[in-house]
Amino acid sequence: MQTEHDTISLGEFEFECGESIPELVVAYETYGEFTGDNAVLVCHALTGSAHVAGPDRGGDTAGQARAWWDDIVGSGKAIDTTEYYVVCANVPSSCYGTTGPASTNPETGEPYGTDFPAVTVTDWTECQRRLLDQLGVPHLHAVTGGSVGGMNVLEWAKRHPDHVEKIIPIAAAARLDPQCLALDAIAQRAITTDPDWQDGDYYDDAHPTDGLGLARQIGHVMYLSKASMKQKFGRRSAGRDAARSFPTDPAAHFFPYREVESYLDYQAEKFATRFDANSYLYLTRAMDDYDLSQGFESDADALAAFDGEALVMSFTADWHFTTAQAEALAESMHTADVEVAHHVVESDHGHDAFLVEPENVGPPLSDFLADGVAGSSVTDTDDGFEGDRSEFAPVHNSLFSD
């Protein structure tokens, strides 16, 4: 697999909020060879990086050493890099190589901090379009991504409908529901009320690791399902050798320190050492703000100019972006005369299923890239659907799994 990982300057960049920075540097990776019509853009999720596939890179990705979708992208895999030219770019406001709050402001010589402009999913999309222009890629065979990366996919169909043939939003929706907005607000306040946050100007001092850790714990609970948490942790004690990471009251020592608490504390500590708190604020607010219908009368109107094909993929135990939300998204595409299939995966994993179940995600993704909604793993079903399945196809993975 021919791979390139690098950074590139896009020069001055004006954000949707109207503010500009003198230089936007983008970290990106490419896999395979470009033949003119085989480019696939992969959009990472909230705290992901450009390192979507391949061997561990250590410090090269500013902390995320392991490729986050290596089971899906690569030679002979669902997104086959011997056939497709794959591009993944770290989005603006992240801290994995692309300019964000932790980057140095050339006008002051200090980190931007909260002086960095507000960033939206639209800005991510425009950054990717400009990166592709510099890479000599005018048109995309497909755009795919999970979670907020799926929102990024939708924005491509909305803003650049003539530049992409196929879209695959996975575990995503047209907008967040109020429950997720509320949980994100609590996570953001966990950061901004940490005394070490210092209004975002903490880079020369102790970082707000407690606040960022709590925010990440809230996120992890959102990504898991009741069934997966019961199976993985139950109500079991973490054991007498497990040490509590967060301060607690004296009476708490009478009660068990449970495995689920220990897991969340471990994830919080690990995440707080590799991610930037301000970036977490910026990224979650970009996700919170996203609304596919913004500027249009409806989601269908927003997608009316897209004349390609779409595969919407959702997971039954995902309460972050539900199958009902995915169904509504697919219905909007159908209303907009987009050829669409909605592929529902029966899964207990919750929102993280798109990352940890390659055996369920890979086949329909691969078939759709090759054959569109006519792909066998996308539409092969006997669920009693009547009508033209090439137009709209609610499909349950359990009907054709091995």
Sequence and secondary structure as in RCSB ss.txt:
>XXXX:A:sequence
MQTEHDTISLGEFEFECGESIPELVVAYETYGEFTGDNAVLVCHALTGSAHVAGPDRGGDTAGQARAWWDDIVGS
GKAIDTTEYYVVCANVPSSCYGTTGPASTNPETGEPYGTDFPAVTVTDWTECQRRLLDQLGVPHLHAVTGGSVGG
MNVLEWAKRHPDHVEKIIPIAAAARLDPQCLALDAIAQRAITTDPDWQDGDYYDDAHPTDGLGLARQIGHVMYLS
KASMKQKFGRRSAGRDAARSFPTDPAAHFFPYREVESYLDYQAEKFATRFDANSYLYLTRAMDDYDLSQGFESDA
DALAAFDGEALVMSFTADWHFTTAQAEALAESMHTADVEVAHHVVESDHGHDAFLVEPENVGPPLSDFLADGVAG
SSVTDTDDGFEGDRSEFAPVHNSLFSD
>XXXX:A:secstr
  EEEEEEE  SEE TTS EES  EEEEEEES   SS EEEEE  TT  S  SSS  GGGGTT  S TTTTTEET
TSSEETTT EEEEE  TT SSSS  TTSEETTTTEE GGGS    HHHHHHHHHHHHHHHT   EEEEEEETHHH
HHHHHHHHH GGGEEEEEEES  SB  HHHHHHHHHHHHHHHTSGGGGGG  TTS   HHHHHHHHHHHHHHHS 
HHHHHHHTTT B  TT   SS   GGGGGS  BHHHHHHHHHHHHHHTTS HHHHHHHHHHHHH BTTTTSSSHH
HHTTT  SEEEEEEETT SSS HHHHHHHHHHHHHTT EEEEEEE  SSGGGHHHH HHHHHHHHHHHHHHGGG 
HHHH   S   S TTTEEEEEGGGT  
